[in-house]
Structures are given as structure tokens and as C-alpha cells.
Amino acid sequence: MTEVNFEDWMKLDLRVGKILEAELHPDADKLYVIKVDIGEETPRTIVSGLRDHYELEELKDKKIIVFANLKPAKLRGIMSEGMLLAAGKDDKCVLLDLEKDIEVGSKIS
């Protein structure tokens, strides 16, 4: 395991987000294209490999944790502007969610 100093941890911008919509990626069998509200003027588009783990209906309105300052990257032709945080082991993957409700855009610290 690689240790990270506190200054590096403070560089991460983790936010509470709410999934507004999700659709199948047009060019990838394992990806969804997800619109997420993280408290900004416009929702973020995030491409995520959740198709083997979640049905589209399960994602709508779900509050999750978003890595907001991850450098944007084009994934199979679609720009992804962040990452949804999930835990995984073997073939299981679950999105991290919240114990209690809190406002969209709240910072994780």
C-alpha cells in the first residue's frame, strides 16, 4: 500500500452528488453515461463501468460520492468529468452512498 501525505489528500475534491439520469453508452457494452448534479450550475457527465452491477432504474436519484477534480478524460468517445466512488471485490461492485441525507455539493472531508 502506498502512503499519502495529508497535503496530497487535501488536493482531492470529493463531493456529494445526485444522479439525475443514466443511459447506455452508445459504443461500449459495460459503460453508462451518467448526468450528476454536484451543486454546480450545470450537471457533470460521468462515464462509468457500472452496467454489470446496476440497472438504469437503480441509479436515478441516487446520492453518491463524486471525485470532482479528476482530470476529464474521453472514454469511448464521450468526455467524462469525474468519477463515482465505489467499492469492489471479486465480481461485486457497490457505489458509496451516505448514511444520512445531506445537500448536493457538500464536500467530503
Protein Blocks (a to p, Z undefined) as FASTA:
>chain_A
ZZddfklmmmpccdddddfbdcddfkbckbccddddehiabdcdddddfklmpcfklmgo
pacdddfkbccddeehiacebddddddehjbccddddfbdcdehiacZZ
